[in-house]
Amino acid sequence: MTPNFAPEKLFLRWPVTIFLGLGLLAMYLGVLPTGIIGVACLLVPMALVVEPLGDRIPILKDYLGGSPLLLIFLGAALVHFKILPEVVVKSFDGFMKESGANFLDFFICSLITGAILGIHSKMLLKAGLRYGVPVLGGIALSCALLALVGLASGRGWKELVLNIGFPILGGGMGGGAVPMAKVVTGITGQDLKQVLSIFVPAVVLGNIFSIIAAALLDRLGRKFPGLSGNGVLLQDSMLVQEEPKIEFSAANLIIGAVVACGFYACGKILNHFVPAVHNLAWMVVVVALGNIAGIIPGYIINACYSWFKFVVKAFVGIVLLAIGVVFTDLGEVIRSITPSYVLLCATVVVVASLGAGLAGRLVGFYFIESAITAGLCMTNMGGTGDVAVLSASKRMQLMPFARISTSMGGALIIFLCGLLASLIHQNQ
């Protein structure tokens, strides 16, 4: 006899631990399958077991982002303490990255398509035209404060902005810290590994504080409802945001997945001809233009939004866990933890979100949503950080604006990094 519970609750009562045990046994016997099968038999049940814990632990769930932060650091700890065999880590690395199965981009492109098509076209147009204001507000305020700290402490404003501010604001590792390090190396002649060893701790700590700040902003929005749009960026009483119809039929999910991947391919095509703009940034532009122009049929919009909701429900946990395994170096985080350094990194995140929130208010955005998208999605770790921040703030529908911050805002930071590195090098 089984209790009258929903299937997922029945599965989480104890059967999930059997399948987690099978995955762990296969891993330690050295026979864990590679690719999606290995992920499905190890990371999926592990995420299903851990995710509810993160939403029950008092301080963690109220102030530290709950399950997103727990899943990321669990994954990082499994690698750092060598609990996961190296062959398994390499398998998950190939599963997540573009050089392998590229599941992370598959996940993100599904979120982008459904989230953009789920926004009212008039609201999308009005918000998009104003979005640069809070992004610039967050960058300007955080860098100005770092410069003042550098001048007051005698450490030099240029070094603090270059080595702490820009890496945090630069859009993560692959699209931010790595190209910035290459720019600095090309200008100064420093070793690339040396520059990256300076940038990486700032990126990682910035990402951690961004996730924590996202959870705190969500809490703030619930305490002061006037500051929050509950996932809607633009304050406009004339625009009513109606959620598209959700139907988890096989046909709808297939259509949603195909359309999302098609738009991703379109972004890659445009990136081929204009490589200066990231393919995901091109994808955001194409989907947004399609929505604004009204050329996408209603049944496709409903299908993409249904696929978006399915992906959020099914994959967020395993993606966050894999982010910890593949993209988070716990050793680098530990080595960089000195009180002054941690305080400076936290200050950049807090001030960037504050500046973005206040600047967003000037152009008609809700403070909470503007601070999260134009602030925290600048200071997190790129696409992986966008997922973690929006998950911690319970605002996954803001992914399109998060991608604009990460891609286009990150490109601006790389440009500014080159200018500042040149200025420092000329004065040496």
Secondary structure, 3 states (H helix, E strand, C coil): CCCCCCHHHHHHHCHHHHHHHHHHHHHHCCCCCCHHHHHHHHHHHHHHHHHHHHCCCHHHHHHCCCHHHHHHHHHHHHHHCCCCCHHHHHHHHHHHCCCCCCHHHHHHHHHHHHHHHCCCHHHHHHHHHHCHHHHHHHHHHHHHHHHHHHHHHCCCHHHHHHHHHHHHHCCCHHHHHHHHHHHHHHHHCCCHHHHHHHHHHHHHHHHHHHHHHHHHHHHHHHHCHHHCCCCCCECCCCCCCCCCCCCCCHHHHHHHHHHHHHHHHHHHHHHHHCCCCCHHHHHHHHHHHHHHHCCCCHHHHHHHHHHHHHHHHHHHHHHHHHHHHHHCCHHHHHHCCCHHHHHHHHHHHHHHHHHHHHHHHHCCECHHHHHHHHHHHHHCCHHHHHHHHHHHCCCHHHHHHHHHHHHHHHHHHHHHHHHHHHHHHHCC
